[in-house]
């Protein structure tokens, strides 16, 4: 039985749930309303809806997705516009709309530190794994600003970062991030770092911010230990204090250079050379995000205008 009410031919919800039940683990939670601290995965933040915005849950949607497979499940992304022609290449759209030239104008107010602190905020509440045939994308992290980039989003992950018995987070020489295994952001043979998020070395400026959070946590721990707090109390209280107050400054050198001005354009560094390791193998961040929107079934511009109570656009 099919249900057409959601904007696409989707299986009846109850029947779909019945057939999928043997393959899906059920997370049955019992929340304690007297808990003093939040859980690592953010379960029970909302006592009435314990799984809302917890890690490893579906991302919320304002509009139902738009795919082109028969059941709108996400196995085939949209390749044509709503009036029929093939969608333009994401790179062509980026070249036409996002190209600000080789020397984009600079802000007179904001420094580079704002850009990369914003990147940490982004990484704190969203990480979407690449899954084939996924109608609703999953968020690996919690959807709360809870410093999961520093502490992780699972209890096992958090314990892997802790210096057990002291309440401190692990650190390496010179109070840098602890050494970690090679991964997508760090190749074998390089100095690899480990943090609550798997992207601490995406760019050096991001590593600086991760390091600042690590050091501030351990500073708070030492002050609490001086007051006689034990390991468990020190660690959880440090998380609460840190997510409330945090460090006020980032690395000094990041504040000496102004960022690009806020506009619709992207700098050449991220529009042509994102993650570049040798000349010519960089990504275009604008193209990548446009393609993500298609892969994730983001509806057309005019559907969003309608959702917002606006008349459809007739010319672009």
N, C-alpha and C positions, 0 to 999 in steps of 0.2 A: 504494500500500500504506500502511495506516494503523497507527500504533503507539499503543496505549492505556495503556501502562505508566506514563506520566508524569502521570496524573491528568486527562487530556483527550485528545481525538482529535487527534493531531498527525501530520504526514507522517513517514514513515520517515526517520530522520536521514541515512543515506547517500544515499538518493534525493533528498532535499531539497538536500543539499550539492551533488550532481551537477548538479541543474537550476539552482542559484543560482550556480555557479562562474563562468560568463561575466560575471556582473554584480558580483562581489565582488573587490576588490583583495586579493591575498594578501600579508601582511606576513612576508617571509622574513628572519629576523634571524641575524646571526653575532655572538655576544657575545665580548668579550675579557675573560677572567677577571682580567687584570692591570690593567684600568682603575682609576684611583685615585678617580674621581668618578662619581656617578650620572648617568644620561642625563636630559635635560630631560623626556622623556615617560615616564620610569621603565621603559622597555624594558630588559631584562637585569638588573633588580634581583634576579630569581630566575634563576640561570643554567640551571636545569633546565626552567623554564617561563617563557621570556623575556617573554611577553605578559601574564602574570598581573598584574592591577591597573594596567596601563599606561593612558595616556589613550586615549580613543576605543575602548574595549572594553566588552563587555557587563557590566552589574552582576551580581554573583553572587546566586543565590537559594538559600534553605534549602528552600523548598517550591515546587513547580511553580505557575505562575500559574493564576488562575481567571477565564476570560472566558466569553462565551456564544455566540461565533460557532462554526460547525461544526467548525473545525480548531483552536480555542483559540489563534488567532494574535494576538489582541489587537485585532481590527477592531471588536468590539462589547463594551463593558464590561458587567459584571454589573449588573443593575438590580433584581433580586429577592433576597430573603434565601434561605437554604438551605431554609426551610420554605414558601416560596411567595410571601408578600406582597411588595409593592414595598418597596425600601429607603427608609428615611426620608431626607428632604432633609438634606444635610450641615449646612445652617444650623440646622435644627431640632435636630440632634444637638448642635451647638455650643452652642445656647441652653440645652439641657437639662443638658449635662455640663460645659462649659468656662466658663460664665458665673460669674465670681467677684464680680460687683457692680461698682459704680463706684469703690470705694476698696479694692482688695485689700490684704491685710496685707503689711507690709514685712519683709524679712530684717533681722536684727540683726547679721549677720556679713558678708554679701557685698555689694559695691558694684556699681553699674551697669557698671563696667569688666569684671566677670566675664561679664556677659551678652554684651557685644559682642566680647570676646576669644573667647568660645565661638562666636559667629557667624563669626569669621574662621577658626576651626578647621573648622567645618562647610563653609565655602566652599573650604577648602584641599583637601578630598578628595572633594567631590561637586558635580556640576553636570549636571543631567539635561535634555537638550533635549526640547522638545515635538515628538513624532513621531507621525504618524497610522499606525495599524495596526502597532504595535511590540510584539511579544510579550515581548521582553527589552529593558529600557531600557538605554541607553548612558550611560556616564559620560564626559563630555568631559574631565574632569581626571584626574589620577593618584589612585589610592586610598591614597597614602602621605602622611603629614604631612611634606611636603618644601618648604613655602612656595611652592607654585606660585601662590598668591594674589599673591605678590610678583614671582616670576620667570617666570611663564607655564608652559605645559605642552607647548609645541612649540618647536623651535629657532628658527623664524622669529619666533614671538611673543616669545621671549626677546631675540633680536637687536633687535627693535623697541623694547625697553625699555632697552637698554644705551646707555651713552655710549661709543661705540667708541674704543679707544685709551687709555682710562684705567682700565677695570675698574669704573667707577661706574655706577649706575643714573641715568637721566635724572631731572631735577627741574626744577620751575618756580620762580618767584620765591618768596623766603622759605622755600626748601627744602620746598615742597609737592609733591604728585604732579604729574607732567608733564601738560600739556594733552592732551586726547584728543577724539575725534570724538563728536558726539551719539549717544546709544544709548538703550536701554530705561530706563536709570536717569538720563538726562540729556537734556533737551530742547534743541533748537536755540535759540541765543541765551543759554543759561546757561553758566556756567563748568563745563566738563566735565573730568574727570580720566581718566587712563589708568594701569592697573596690570596685574598678572599675571592677575587675575580681572576679569570684566566688570561686577562689582557693587560697586566701591569707594565709590560715592556713594549706596548704597541708603538709608542713614541717615547723618547727620553723624558720629555716634559711630564708625561703621565706617570712615569716611574718616580719623578720627584714628588708628586702629590701623594702617591701611595706611601712613599717613605716618610713623608711628614705625618701622615695619619698613624703609621706604625710607631714612630717615636713619641707622638703625643699620648697614645694609649699607654706605653710603658712609663712615661712620665707620671701619668695619673696613678698607675699601679704603685709606683714607688712612694708616692705621697700617702696612698691608702694603707700600704704595708707599714709605714711609719706610725700609723694610728692604731695598729694591731689587728687589722683585718686579715682573714685567712684567704687561701687561694681562690675558692669558689666565690666568696663574697667580693673579693678584689676584682676578679675578672668580669663578673656580671655588672657590678657597679661601675667599673671603668667604661664598659660599653655604654651604659646609660648616660654617664657624664660626658663621654666623648661625643655621642650622637646629639647631645644637647648643646655643648659649647664648642668643641672642635678647635683646631689651630686657627689663629687669626691671620697668619702670614704664610705664604708659599715661599719657595726659594727666592732669594734676593734678586738673582739675575733675571728671573722671569717677569719681574715688575719693571724692568728698565726699557722694555720694548713695547710699543703700542701694537695692538692687534689690528687686523683688517677691519674696515668699517662694516657695520651690520647692514647688509643689503641682500638682494637676491643672488648676488654673484658668489662664486667660489674661487678661492685663490688657485693659481696654477699648481701649487704644491699638492693639493688634495684633488684637483680636477684632472691632473695628468700624471702625477708621480706618487700616488698613494701606495705605500708598502713597496716602493721600488727598491730592488737590490742590485740590479744592473740597468744601464740605460735602455729604456724602451719597454720594460716589463711592469711598469706601474699601472695602477688602477685609476679610474675616474670615479670619485665618491658620488658625484651627482648621478652618473649613469647607474651605478650600483644601487642607489636608493630607488631610482625609478623602476629598475627591474625587480627589486624587492616588492614594490607596490603591486606590480603585475602578478608576481608569483604568489603573493599573499591575498590576491583576490580583492584588492581595494577597488571599490566601485568608481564609476566615472565622475568627473568634475560636476556635471549637472545634477547627478543624484545627490551629491553633497550639498549643492546649492538648494535643492528642494528640501533636504533634511533640515537646513538652516532657515527655511521659510523664505527663500529668495526665488526670484524668477529665473528660469534657465538662461544661460548665456547663449546668444545666437552667433556671435562672432568672436574670434580669438586672434 
